[in-house]
Structure formats: C-alpha cells, structure tokens
Amino acid sequence: MPRAKKSPVYIVILQRGWVVVGRLSQVGQRIALTGASVIRKWGTTRGLPELVNGPLPGTVLDPAALGIKYHELTEIARLPCVEDKWASHCQ
C-alpha cells in the first residue's frame, strides 16, 4: 500500500505575535497545524525567513502536543519551509 503524503511544513505568523511551525492542512476557513511548535526564539541574524531552511542552533521551539488550530483570518503570513530540514521537528 502506498504511503500517505504528509502535509507541507509552514512557518505561520498569527495575530498578536504568535509564530508557529507545523504541517498545515485546511478545510474551509479552519486551519490545523500538526506536529506543531511555537517558535519562542528565532535565533536568526537575518530575520524569520532564515528559518525556512530549518531551525538554527539558537532557535527555541515549544512543542504544541495537541497541534494548533486557528481561523484563516487570524493568519498574517505563511512561509513554506524546506521539508527535509524540518521533518524531524514536525512529525
């Protein structure tokens, strides 16, 4: 039996300063991030887009055990990530 394709990994900026990363799926206006974490500390020198290539040594991730769900209107921006660089962090 073929393996199910995993959802793509995104860094998402939400209202009120929340920055999260996880495997994104959307049904209507509801969005879910599985294997998700809150990015508490970026650890970058050139800003958030630097993390699309994976977390850096100074990056601090707080796992969200039950995932993250939100309405699409609370999303400010979405950055697609390099899958293999985030795979071990977003399972």
N, C-alpha and C positions, 0 to 999 in steps of 0.2 A: 504494500500500500504506500503511495507517495506521501511524503512528509508535508504537513500543512505549512504554508508560508507564514512566517512571522510578520507582524505589523512593523512598519518602518519606525525608526527611532527619531524623535524630535526633541529639541530644546524648545520649551514654550514659555513665553513671558506672559504672565497673567496680571490682572489688575491688582493694585495695592502692593506691587513689588515682588510678588511670588515668581520665582524662576524654577522651573521643573524640567525633568527629562524622563522620557519613557517611551514605550511602544504605543503609538497613537492609533485609535480607531474611533470612527464617528458614525453615529446613527442619528439622522435628523440634525437637531441642534445640540444634542448631547455628545460630549467627547469624553473618552476614557483613556487614561494612560496606565498601562500595566507595566510591571517591573520598574515602577517609577521611583524617583528620588527628588527631593527638594535640593537644589544647588544652593547651599548655605554660603559657601565661599568659592568664588570663581578660581582664584589662584592664577589669573592671567596677567599678562603685561600689555596686551593689545586689545582687551575687551572680550565680551561674551562670545562673539563669533569664533574666537580661537578654540572654543570647546567643541565645535562640530567635529573635530578630529580626535575626540576623546578627552577624558579628564586628565588634568595635569597633576604633578606631584603636590601642588598647593591647593587643589580642588577638594572641597569638603562636601560630601553627599550625605543627606539624611534620608535613608530608605523610607518609603511610604508603603508599609506592609500590605495595606488593602488597596493600593493603587490610588489614583487621583481622578475624580470626575468633576466636570465643570460644563457650563453652558458656553456655547461658542462666542457669545457677545462679551464674555469676560477675557477673551484672548486678545492680547496686544500684538504679538508677533510669534512666528513659528519658524524655527531654523532646522532644516533637515540635517541629520548627522550621518557621518560615515559609519555604516552598520558594524563592520568588524572591529572598530575602535571602541564601541560602546556595548558590544554583545555581552560581555561578561558582567556588566553593570546593570543591564536591563533585561533580565530573564523572565 
